[in-house]
Every structure is written in C-alpha cells, then in structure tokens.
Amino acid sequence: MNTQAHLNDALTDTSPLVYVVDDDASVREAIAGLLASVGVAVEPYASAVSLLHRLKTLESESAQLPNCLIVDVRMPGVGGLELQQVLTTSGVRVPIIFVTGHGDVEMTVQAMKAGARDFLSKPFRDQHLIDAVRSALMHDRADREAMHMQRDLRSRYESLTVREQKVFSLVARGLMNKQIASELNLSEITVKVHRRQLMTKMKAKSFAELVKMEERIQTSR
C-alpha cells in the first residue's frame, strides 16, 4: 500500500489539517510541501503565540481546528514544550509531533510524558515525518469519535426524566424491579414501563449495554 493510501486510512470525512509551528520559514515551507504531496493541508505559524491567537478565533467544532500539530521545540519566546503545557491546561486535545535540532533525552521524556505523539530530530527523513503524521491522524480520528460518542450518550441521558434517571441508576446497580419499586415507592408495573423507556431512549440493545452506558456517564462526570 502506498503512502497516500496509508494516509487515506487515517482521514476523517474531511481532509486532514496540520498546523506547523516553527520560527524557520524554510522548515515550514519544506514540511508544507511534503505533506501537500500526500494530500494533507497545512497552516504554517512562525511562533507559538500566533498559533494560540489563531486557536482563540475558532469554535470548538470548527473544521479549521487542526488534526495534528508539528511543533519546533526551541523557538523565541514561547517554546514548544511551553506551548504543549498551555494547550493541555486550556483543554485543547490535539496530537503533537515535536521536531528539534537540539533534542536530548530529558526533553524527549518530558514531551512524551506530557502526551506528545512523537519526537523527531532535525534533519529527519521525509518518510519518518509522514509516518508520524499518519499515526497522529489515526489517533486524532479515534479521539474525536470517542468524544462524539460521549456527547451523544450524554444527550440521551439528559433526555430522561428525573425519575427515569433514578431508575437507570438503580437498574445499573443490579436491583430487581421489586427492589426498585420499593426504593422509589412505585409499583412494579411502573418500574417495568420506565425500564422499557430507558432502553428506548438510551438506544440500548441489552441490559449489559445499558449498564456500560451508566458506567461511562458516571466516569465522565
């Protein structure tokens, strides 16, 4: 399978977008040209500050949000590791590939512990960067899908009435209809009705799936 086919496997419904942050214009242009050759759009930035200003203008669901960042570690003002910290603190979730001509073991460890996807030393081989971008795009797609599923699950849960939410919680704890009826001072028939409504509103295909949904909802709180 060629590189383009590999990258296509990592794409979402829209073409991927990579932000490149490097104070060296020749590096930005080289990376942009390389990624363009395999169908990846690039937005270049000369500093971390200019990138942060750009991100502030975007909505959380904007198609212009990056699927991956390629960031130089050492830049005037705000460096790559500082940028990573700012993004993490701000809740911006995007895979980061660090590139540097001054890398060392301590710096690499720090970046990877903070969640970096990869760390490449300049000069790097074109294929190494392409492979790193492909991996980052696949990670980003999986992460976005997971976030979408969690938002959808939360939306279903919020469609439940207060009583249905209480029944949901007790059902997930393994209580029988008779026990739930006693706990909530309801008839067993009413509890059965609520259970059917729960299955329908939550789009659960089985009791086991319903329990897993409740666990995911509690974990996300």
C-alpha positions in Angstrom: 0.0 0.0 0.0 1.4 3.4 -0.9 1.8 6.4 1.4 -1.3 8.1 0.1 -3.4 5.1 0.7 -2.0 4.8 4.2 -2.9 8.4 4.9 -6.4 7.9 3.5 -6.9 5.3 6.2 -6.2 7.9 8.8 -8.6 10.6 7.4 -12.0 11.6 8.7 -14.8 12.7 6.4 -12.9 15.8 5.6 -9.3 16.3 4.5 -6.8 16.4 7.4 -5.4 19.7 8.6 -2.0 20.0 10.2 -0.7 23.2 11.9 3.1 23.6 11.6 4.8 25.9 14.2 8.4 26.7 13.5 10.3 30.0 13.5 12.4 28.9 10.5 10.5 29.7 7.3 12.4 27.2 5.2 11.4 24.4 7.6 7.7 25.4 7.5 7.8 25.5 3.7 9.5 22.2 3.4 7.0 20.4 5.7 4.1 22.1 4.0 5.3 20.9 0.6 6.0 17.4 1.8 2.5 17.0 3.4 0.8 18.6 0.5 2.3 15.9 -1.7 0.4 13.2 0.2 -2.9 15.1 0.4 -2.5 16.9 3.8 -3.3 20.6 4.1 -1.0 22.7 6.3 -1.4 26.0 8.1 2.1 27.4 9.0 2.8 29.6 12.0 6.1 31.4 12.8 5.5 31.3 16.6 3.6 29.6 19.4 1.9 32.9 20.2 0.5 33.3 16.6 -0.9 29.7 16.8 -2.6 30.4 20.2 -4.2 33.6 18.8 -5.5 31.5 15.8 -7.0 28.9 18.1 -8.8 31.5 20.1 -10.7 32.6 17.0 -12.0 29.1 16.3 -15.2 27.4 17.5 -14.9 24.0 19.3 -16.5 22.3 16.2 -14.7 24.3 13.5 -13.4 22.4 10.5 -10.3 24.6 10.7 -9.2 23.0 14.0 -6.0 21.0 13.4 -5.9 17.2 13.4 -2.3 17.4 14.3 0.4 19.9 15.3 4.1 19.8 14.2 6.0 22.0 16.6 9.6 23.1 16.9 10.9 22.6 20.5 13.1 25.7 20.6 11.6 29.0 19.4 12.0 32.6 20.5 9.5 33.5 23.3 7.2 30.5 23.9 8.9 27.2 23.1 7.3 24.0 22.0 7.1 22.4 25.5 5.6 25.6 26.9 3.0 25.6 24.1 2.2 22.0 24.9 1.6 22.9 28.5 -0.6 25.8 27.6 -2.7 23.7 25.3 -3.1 21.0 27.9 -4.1 23.5 30.6 -6.7 25.0 28.1 -8.2 21.6 27.4 -7.1 21.6 23.7 -6.7 18.0 22.7 -4.6 17.5 19.6 -1.7 15.2 18.9 1.7 16.9 18.8 4.8 15.9 16.9 7.9 17.7 18.1 10.8 18.4 15.9 14.1 19.8 17.0 17.7 20.3 16.2 18.7 20.3 19.8 16.9 17.3 21.2 18.1 15.4 24.2 16.8 12.5 26.3 15.4 14.7 29.1 13.5 16.9 26.7 12.1 13.9 24.9 11.0 12.2 28.1 9.3 15.4 29.3 7.4 15.8 26.0 6.3 12.2 25.8 5.1 12.2 29.4 3.0 15.2 28.7 1.3 13.4 25.8 3.4 14.1 22.7 2.8 11.6 19.9 6.3 11.7 18.5 9.7 13.4 18.7 11.9 13.8 15.6 15.4 15.2 15.5 16.4 17.5 12.6 17.3 16.6 10.0 14.6 13.9 9.8 13.7 11.6 6.9 10.6 12.6 5.0 9.1 9.1 5.5 9.6 9.3 9.2 7.6 12.6 9.4 4.9 11.1 7.1 4.6 8.0 9.3 4.4 10.2 12.4 1.7 12.3 10.9 -0.3 9.2 9.8 -0.1 7.8 13.3 -1.2 11.2 14.8 -4.1 11.5 12.4 -5.4 8.0 13.3 -5.1 8.9 17.0 -7.0 12.1 16.4 -9.8 10.4 14.5 -10.2 7.8 17.3 -10.2 10.6 19.9 -12.8 12.7 18.1 -15.0 9.7 17.5 -14.8 8.8 21.2 -15.7 12.4 22.2 -18.6 12.4 19.8 -20.0 9.2 21.2 -19.6 10.5 24.8 -21.5 13.7 23.8 -24.2 11.6 22.1 -24.5 9.4 25.2 -24.8 12.4 27.5 -27.5 13.9 25.2 -29.5 10.7 25.5 -29.2 10.6 29.3 -30.3 14.3 29.6 -33.5 13.3 27.6 -34.5 11.1 30.5 -36.9 12.4 33.2 -35.6 12.7 36.7 -37.5 9.6 37.7 -36.1 7.7 34.7 -32.6 8.7 35.7 -33.2 7.4 39.2 -34.5 4.1 37.8 -31.5 4.0 35.4 -29.1 4.3 38.4 -30.8 1.6 40.4 -31.0 -0.8 37.4 -27.3 -0.3 36.8 -26.7 -1.3 40.4 -28.3 -4.6 39.7 -31.6 -4.1 41.7 -34.6 -6.1 40.7 -37.9 -4.4 39.7 -39.4 -5.2 43.1 -36.5 -3.6 44.9 -36.5 -0.5 42.7 -40.3 -0.2 43.2 -39.8 -0.3 47.0 -36.8 2.1 46.8 -38.8 4.7 44.8 -42.3 3.9 46.2 -43.6 2.9 42.8 -45.5 -0.2 41.5 -43.6 -2.9 39.7 -45.6 -2.2 36.6 -44.5 1.4 36.6 -40.9 0.3 37.1 -41.2 -2.0 34.1 -42.6 0.8 32.0 -39.6 3.0 33.0 -37.2 0.3 32.1 -38.6 -0.1 28.6 -38.5 3.7 28.2 -34.8 3.6 29.4 -33.9 1.0 26.8 -35.6 3.0 24.0 -34.3 6.5 24.9 -30.8 5.3 25.6 -30.9 3.1 22.4 -29.6 0.2 24.4 -29.9 -3.3 22.8 -29.4 -5.2 26.1 -29.3 -4.8 29.8 -25.5 -5.3 29.8 -25.1 -2.4 27.3 -27.3 -0.2 29.5 -25.1 -0.9 32.5 -22.0 0.0 30.5 -23.6 3.3 29.4 -24.3 4.2 33.0 -20.7 3.5 33.9 -19.4 5.7 31.1 -21.8 8.5 32.2 -20.6 8.3 35.8 -16.9 8.2 34.6 -17.3 11.4 32.5 -18.7 13.4 35.4 
